[in-house]
Amino acid sequence: MNLAIVGLQWGDEGKGKIVDFLARDFDVNARYQGGSNAGHTVRCGGEKVIFHQIPCGTLNKNVTGVIGGGCVLDPKIFFDEIDGLKRYDAAIEARIRISKFCNLIMPYHILIDEYREGTKQSIGTTKKGIGIAYEDKYGRIGIRVGDLYDTETFEKRLRLNISRKNHILMDVYNAEPLSDREIFDLYMEYAERMKPMVADDTLILYDAMVKNKNVLFEGAQGAMLDIDYGTYPYVTSSHTITSSVGIGLGIPPCSVERVLGVAKAYTTRVGLGPFPTEDTGLFGDRLRESGAEFGSTTGRPRRCGSFDAALIRYTARINGAKEMIITKLDVLSGVDKIKIAVGYESGDEFDPFAADTLVPKYIEVPGFVEDVSQVRSADDFPAEAVNYIKTLEEHTGLKVSHVSVGPEREAIVKM
């Protein structure tokens, strides 16, 4: 079975935990887009582990992790991540593969991102250089992992790029120029350590599927941050929807046999941009504190609000999802009445172009007083919690297959 996991909101839905939970039944876990701006949190041995670029099912020792050609890679963050993960699995580096087609994040990408975010052009990025690296990729001046192993070509492209970027740094931002020699030497060191991991991801995935192995496709962020179909321009720089699996890994689109959506029991987003159900009052504050809603990568407080069923209908449609996992249901414990947005005053369907003007239409269901964080069987949920889940199913059109009630691996309930 080849399964794609996709976030149905603005990211931070808990995909990391879900991928880690499911990966035990898979042979390959492949990331198809995004970069080090991702912050996927899993629990290992009772400790919190945050993945940024490495597929987060890779702590399962049966899994080969693939960073696909649709990703952008920051070697420094990658090696820091690898070294941190060795604390839990000393052999993990041997199971990681990096696509030779993957574009590299360079120091000038990070600098320009930081400077740009300090201007009126700010859109609330993580300042990791992700968007600038994708700009170079589509401007056809990016440097790819495979380029590192043709030293002459790499040096030529690097010098040309640094010449371009230094003009921007000095003329636009009044910053100091970068040294091409220092960056060249640094990336040659990276290349040496990466070499055993560099591979053709198209071949790895093809071989796995020919041999009927199970492949788990993992993206970063959520569907509402898709570069085309999200709340543009407050989006990420790549395609987060499942159609990107084929492009980001060099495999046919029919390779995705099943799509599983992930959504929180409420809604959050980080950074700027439209958020129809945002609650800036006491309920939003309660969700933030009870749900520890602070960015895994940046620590920024997340904006919080009620579950938006109309938004989920939209993201399920563009991703081909028929079922979803609900996460963080435990955060709603103790809420007397829970609101769910089922449409908007202007109509029932979500429209990204009108997202900043949409006024939600809510229904209200009874809340549940009981703490559900220790529930491990669907039969043990209070009736009000079951009713809430069924109401979400009714208004999204999706079957809820599992419910997560805490950060631990075992805190997930099959429905």
C-alpha positions, 0 to 999 in steps of 0.5 A: 500500500502506498499512502500519502499523509496530508495536513488539511489545515495550515500545518501543525496538525500533528502529521509527525506523530501520525507518520511515526505511528503508521511507519511501523507498517511501511518500508519507505518514508519519503518527503516530497516537498518543503525544507527545514521550515517544517517542524514535525514533533514525535515522542521517542522514549518519552522525549520530544523529538522535532524533525525538520527535513528528515522523514519522521517515520525514520526512527522506525528501524525498518524504514528507509527515509528519502528526502525527495527532489521536490524538497530544498535542503539545508546541509547544516540543519540536516547534519545537526538533525542527524546527529541529534537523532543518533541519540535514539538510533545510532544507525539512522544515518545509514537509512537516509537517502537524499535525492541528487535532484534536491535543490540546496539552501545556500547562505545567501538564501537565508540572509536575503530571507532574513532581510526581506522579512524585516521590510514591508515585503514580510509574509511571516516566513521562518527565515530559513531561506526556503522561499528564496531557494525555491525562487532560484530553483524556478529561476533555473539558477539553483544549485542541486545536491548532484552538482556538488560532485562536479566540482568545476560546475559547482564552483562556476555556478556558485561564483555566478550566484554569489555575484548576483546575490552580493549585488542584492545584499549590498545595493538593496540591504546595505549588507556586507558581501559574501565570500564565494571561497568560504562557501565553496569550502564549506559545501565541499565538506558537506558534500563529502559527508553526504556522499554515501546518502546521495541517490536517485530517488526516482529509482529508489521509489520505483524499485520499492513499488515494483517489489510491492513494498509499502511506501509512506509519502510525507509532506511538510506544512498543510494544504492551506499553505499550498503555493497555488491553492492555499491562502496566497500570498501567505503560503509556503513556496511549494505544493503541499497537496498530494498531487505534488507527490509524483513531481516531488519524487519523480514517480507517476501520480497513480503511485498514490493509492490512498490519501489520509488527511490529518486535522486538529480538533480545532484550527491553528495557523502560524504567521500572517494571513486569513483565518476565518475562525480565529478566536482572539479572545479567551477561547483562543487563549485557552486553546493556545495554552492547553494545546501548547500551540507554539511553533516547533521551529520558531517558537512563535505563538500560534493563532487558534480558533474553532474547527472549520468544516467548510475549509476541510471540505475544500482541502479534502477535495483538492487532495482526494482525501476520503478519511482523516485522523483528528488530533488533539481532541484532549485539548477540548476537554472541559469546554462546555460548548464547542462551536464548529464552522459549517459554512459562511454567511456568503455561502457554504464553500471555502474560497481562498480568494475571499478568505480574509472576508469570510464570516463563519456560520457556526453550529454548537454542540455540547462539550465534554468535561472528562479528560480524554487523554487516557482513552485508548478504546473508542468505547471509552469516549464520553458520549459528547466526545463521540457526538463531536467526532460524528458531527465533524464527519457529517459536515466534512464528509470524511470518515474519522479513522483515528483520534489522537488524544495526546503526544505519546505514540500510544495515545491514538484511538482507532474509531 
